[in-house]
Each structure stands twice: as structure tokens, then as C-alpha cells.
Amino acid sequence: MALGGTPIDGAVAFFGSDFTNTIDSGDVEKLESAGENLAWFNSSQKLAMSTMAPVADNDELLLKTLRFTANKSYTFKFEPIDFDATVTAILIDQFLNTQTPIDLTQDVFVTVNTTADVLSFGEDRFKIVFNAEQLGNPGFESAVSLYPNPSSANEFYLNLPTWNDDVKISLFNTLGQQIPVSMGSVDGMTRQFKALSNLSSGVYYIKITQDGKEATKKWILNN
């Protein structure tokens, strides 16, 4: 975690077949220092290091933000190492009701702000949820094609094995904010989608849901 570019505190989580999700000798209790602190929360305990079984559907990491203060800007740095390529994760902000995808293949920085509202700097504002639908539907994920990627325009094409009235397409930026899209041309199993606002260059996420199945594609825009 960084405030004004200066590292303040951190917490570590390990996943592996040698660990369980219950508190044991592999978990390390958080010894809080003065100022802002981070800790995982499991079984009513605050942890500096949490050891857990391999990631499963709907697993959550509860993040405690301790002694955060009002009207400040904080930056979380996530440093994922050796996650399976099928695993995705989302940072849930329970104050703003937003979801921010976490790329598990590289370091990720997410900036958050507090306000005068006590809930904005409360201990239970954030949690990490691992994408259960994608983990449970690898076939659907691989069957969805996105192009062009990278793209130089505010539009993308999706190819699905089938289309029906249950298909929902959502576009998000890295802050977890949804961006309205409209469907354009249709060519067989391919559909064109356009953002209804001008997008800046960067990384976006396209969420596809159909008949209880879900896939998330990372889309890069270079305009």
C-alpha cells in the first residue's frame, strides 16, 4: 500500500495444496503499527500472512483497512505470483459498489479515495473475490472470441457459439465503472459492439454472460 508514493504496510496470502482455509501454524497474526495498516481477516483474526487451500469457486479474501483516515488518496499494489491462467480476481469496493478486475499476470495498482463519510475509511470496505463462473466454465471462456485486440477504435467484435435473448454484454474500465455499449452489425455468430462514449487508450474488460455461464475478456484500446 502506498500513500503519496511512500510504502506504508502490506499483507501476504499464499495458496497451495499444503494449506487449509482454517487458521493454523502457517498463518501469522497481524501486529499493528501506528498509522494505516492492512490485514487479511479470517475466523475473526487479523492476519499479516494468510495460508489458504488452492483457489476454488467464489473464494474471498477479506481485506481489513485499519485506521484509514478521511479525505485521503491511497494506492493498493497487488503483486500476484504464479496464479493459474484460468483464475481471475476482482476487488470489490463495498462503499462505492464497484468491481475492479485484478490482472493476476502482473503487478496492479488501484487508487482509492476516502471522503468525510466514515464508511469510506471503514475497516470492511474491500474484499477480493475470485471469479467463480469463469473457473467453472473454462469451455465457455475459450469458445468466446474477441477481436480486434488491441483495437484502434471504440468498437469490438464478439463471436459466440450461439446467441440468444439471455446473452448480456458489459464493458468496464479498470475502476470497475460500467460503460454503455450498443450492438451494431450482425454477421453469423459475430456481433459488433460500440461504446457510447469516446474511450481513452487503456485496458478495459468485457464481461459476457449467457445461460448462467460467464467469461471476462481483457480488451486493449490504442486509439
N, C-alpha and C positions, 0 to 999 in steps of 0.2 A: 504494500500500500504506500502511496506517496501523497504528500500534501505539499503543494508548492515546489514539487520536484525533489523533495527530501524524503528518503525512505523512513517510515515510521515503525511498522510492525508487519508480521506475517504469520501464516499458519500453513501447515503441510498436511496433505491427505495422501495415503498410499492405498492402492487397490491390488489385491493378489489372492491367489488360492490358499496361501498360508495364513490369511487373516479371516476374521469374522466381523460381523456388524455389531457385536456386543463389546462392551468395554472390557479390555484385558490388559496384559502386561505390555502390549505393543502400543497402547495409547498413552499419550503424555498430557497431563493436566496443564492447563494454561496458568502461568504465573504472571499476573497482570502487572504492568509497569505504569508509571504516571502517564497521563495523556491518553490518546486514542490507542485502542488495541483491537486486534482481530482474533477470533477463535471459532472453531467448529463447535457444534452443540449436539451432543448425543447422550441419551439416557440421563438428562438433567445435569450433565457435566460439560464444562467448557474445556476445550482441548486445543493445545498448541499443535499436536500431531495426532491425527486420526488414522487408524488402520481399518480397512474395510475389505469385505469379500469382493470378487470381481464384479464390475458394474452389471446390474440387472435392470429390467424394465422398471421405470418410474423411481429409480433410486434418487434420493435427495441428499444434498449436503446443506445443512442449516448453518448459516454464517451469522455469527454474533459480531455486531459493530459496537464496541464498548467505548463509552464516553465520547462519542462523536458530538460535535457542537453545532450550533445554529449558524446559518449563513456562511458556509464554507464549501469549497470545492475539493473533493477527494478523487484520487485516481487509483483504481484497483489494477494490479498487474497479475494476470494469470499466466503461469508457466507450466503448461501441460507437457508431460513426457511419456512417450511410448503407449499412447492410447490406441486401441484397435481402430482401424479406419472406419468401421461401421458405427462407432459411438459418436453421438453428438450431445452437446450440453447447452443449456440456456440459463442465463442469470435472470431470476425473477425479482423484479422490484415491486414489493407489495405496497409501497407508498404511492408510486406513480402508476401502478398497474401496467407495467411494460415488461416485455421479454426481450433480452438481448442475447443472440446466439454467441457462443464462445467457440472459436475455432481451436480445436484440440490438436492441431498440427503445428502451431507456432505461438509465440508469446502474444498475449492480447491485453490491450489497455482499455479500460472502461472508466470514464469520468462520471461522477455523480455529484449532485449538489444538495446541500441541506438548506432549509429555509427556517423561518421563525416557528413553523409548525413542529411540535415536539415529535410527531410521528416520522418526520423526515430524518431525524437523527436518533431514532429509537433503535434498540438492540436487534429487533427482529425484522428489519426492513428487507433483507436479502436472503435468498436461498438459490442453490444451483440444482436444477433438475435435469436428469439425463433423459434423452429423447426415447421414450418407450416405444412409440409407434414405429419409428424408423428401425429400432433394434429388432422389433418383432416382425417387420415386413421387408427384409432385405430384397426379396424378389420384386416388390413394387418399386422400391427405390431404384434398382438397376434397370427397370423397364421404362422409367421416365427419362426422356431425353430433352436437354435444354440447349438451345443454340440461338444466335452466336454467343460464344462465351470465351474470351471477353467480347464485349459489344461496343460499338461506337455510336449507338443511337438509343433513344429511350424506349426501345421495344425489344421483345424477345419472343421466341417460338418454343412451344412445348409439344412434344409428341408422346401420347399415351397409348397403351394397347387398345383401350376403349374409352369412349366419352359418354357420359350420361348426365342427367339433371343433378346428380349428387356430387359432381366434381366442383371443388372450390379452389380457387387460385388466389393466394395472398402474397403481397410483396412487402418486405420490411427493410428498413435501413439498419445500421449497426447499433442504433439506440433502441431498437425494438419498436419503433414507430411504424404503423402500417401506412402504406402509400397506395391510394386508389389506382386501380388499373381497369382498362376496358378491353374487351375481346374484339379483335379485328377479323382478318381474313381466316377462312377455313379451307384446309387442303387435306382431305382424307382424315388421318388421325392426328394431324398437326393443326394447332391453333396459334394465332398471333395475338400477343398482348402488348398494350401500350400504357405507359404510366401517364396519368392525367395531369402531371406537373413536370416541369423541367428538372431533371435529376443532375446532380453534380457527379463528377468522376468518383468512383469508390467501390466498396463492396456492398452488395445487397443480398438478401436471402428470399428465395421464392418457396413458399410452402404450398404443397399440393395435397389435398385430401380427397379421398373417394371411397365410399362404402366402408368406412371405418379404418382405412389404411392411410398412411401419411408418409410423405417424403419431403425433404428440405434440400434445395439446391442452392449452392453459393453462386452468385452471378456478379461478374466484374464488369463495370462500366468505365470505359475510357473514351470520353467524348471531347 
